[in-house]
Amino acid sequence: MHFFAEEVIVLLIDDRKVYGCLRSLDHHGNIVLEGARERIIVGDLYCDVPLGLFVIRGESSILIGQLRFGMEDLPEDMMCVSEEEIKKAQKVEKEAKDLKSFMMKRMGFLDFLD
């Protein structure tokens, strides 16, 4: 399969999604993307954070796939926001997850009441 100089998406082991123009791929799975950007999604908000020239170690990637030019994979109700706004939304989401985890640990004794 030949997709050099094509737009690709790379899914990373830490659940990040990086888009860019594939410039290099070696036998170790190391990837070089030009004009790379990370798409951050929080709820119905998203932001493409520019990364520039980006090197991904082969052990960090799960999947690489070619994108069709002009095809967007986002639902219509998604709203593009600034990098600052998406960082705030990420912080709120993390705080909510941490609080939920804390409450589940504190309420763990209720399992014994069944």
C-alpha positions as CSV (number, residue, x, y, z in Angstrom):
1,M,0.0,0.0,0.0
2,H,1.4,3.4,-1.0
3,F,0.2,6.4,0.9
4,F,3.2,8.6,1.3
5,A,2.4,12.3,1.0
6,E,-1.2,11.4,1.9
7,E,-3.1,12.5,5.0
8,V,-3.2,9.9,7.6
9,I,-4.5,9.4,11.1
10,V,-2.4,7.7,13.8
11,L,-4.0,6.3,16.9
12,L,-1.6,6.2,19.9
13,I,-1.5,3.9,22.9
14,D,-2.5,6.8,25.2
15,D,-5.8,7.3,23.2
16,R,-4.5,10.4,21.3
17,K,-5.3,10.9,17.7
18,V,-2.7,12.6,15.5
19,Y,-3.3,13.7,11.9
20,G,-0.7,14.7,9.3
21,C,1.0,14.1,6.0
22,L,3.0,10.9,6.1
23,R,6.6,11.6,5.2
24,S,8.4,8.5,6.5
25,L,7.7,5.0,7.9
26,D,10.4,2.5,8.8
27,H,10.6,-1.2,9.6
28,H,10.3,-0.5,13.3
29,G,7.0,1.3,12.7
30,N,8.5,4.8,13.5
31,I,6.4,7.4,11.7
32,V,7.2,11.0,10.6
33,L,4.3,13.3,10.0
34,E,4.5,16.8,8.5
35,G,1.9,19.4,9.4
36,A,0.8,17.2,12.2
37,R,-2.1,18.1,14.5
38,E,-3.6,16.4,17.5
39,R,-7.4,16.3,17.6
40,I,-8.7,16.6,21.2
41,I,-12.3,15.7,21.8
42,V,-14.2,16.5,25.0
43,G,-17.9,15.8,24.8
44,D,-19.2,17.6,21.8
45,L,-16.2,20.0,21.6
46,Y,-13.0,19.5,19.6
47,C,-9.8,21.3,18.7
48,D,-7.0,20.5,16.3
49,V,-3.8,21.4,18.1
50,P,-0.9,22.1,15.7
51,L,2.2,20.0,16.3
52,G,4.3,20.7,13.1
53,L,6.8,18.1,12.2
54,F,6.1,15.1,14.5
55,V,7.9,11.9,15.1
56,I,6.1,8.9,16.6
57,R,7.9,5.9,17.9
58,G,6.6,2.6,16.5
59,E,5.9,1.2,20.0
60,S,3.6,4.2,20.6
61,S,1.2,3.7,17.7
62,I,-1.7,1.3,17.6
63,L,-3.1,2.0,14.1
64,I,-2.3,4.1,11.1
65,G,-4.9,4.8,8.4
66,Q,-5.2,6.8,5.3
67,L,-7.8,9.6,5.2
68,R,-9.8,10.5,2.2
69,F,-9.2,14.1,1.2
70,G,-11.9,16.4,2.3
71,M,-13.7,13.8,4.3
72,E,-14.4,14.8,7.9
73,D,-15.1,12.1,10.4
74,L,-16.9,14.3,13.0
75,P,-20.7,14.4,13.6
76,E,-22.5,17.6,12.6
77,D,-23.2,18.5,16.3
78,M,-19.5,18.8,17.1
79,M,-18.2,22.3,17.7
80,C,-14.7,23.5,17.0
81,V,-13.3,25.5,19.9
82,S,-10.0,27.2,20.7
83,E,-7.0,25.3,22.3
84,E,-7.6,27.3,25.6
85,E,-11.3,26.2,25.7
86,I,-10.5,22.6,25.0
87,K,-7.9,22.5,27.8
88,K,-10.4,23.9,30.2
89,A,-12.9,21.3,29.2
90,Q,-10.3,18.6,29.6
91,K,-9.6,19.8,33.1
92,V,-13.3,19.8,34.1
93,E,-13.7,16.3,32.6
94,K,-10.7,15.0,34.6
95,E,-11.9,16.6,37.8
96,A,-15.3,15.0,37.3
97,K,-13.7,11.6,36.7
98,D,-11.5,12.0,39.8
99,L,-14.5,12.9,41.9
100,K,-16.5,10.0,40.7
101,S,-13.6,7.6,41.4
102,F,-13.2,9.1,44.9
103,M,-16.9,8.7,45.6
104,M,-16.9,5.1,44.4
105,K,-14.1,4.3,46.8
106,R,-15.8,6.0,49.7
107,M,-19.0,4.3,49.0
108,G,-17.4,0.9,48.5
109,F,-18.7,-0.4,51.9
110,L,-22.3,-0.3,50.4
111,D,-21.5,-3.4,48.4
112,F,-21.7,-5.4,51.6
113,L,-25.3,-4.4,52.2
114,D,-26.7,-6.5,49.3
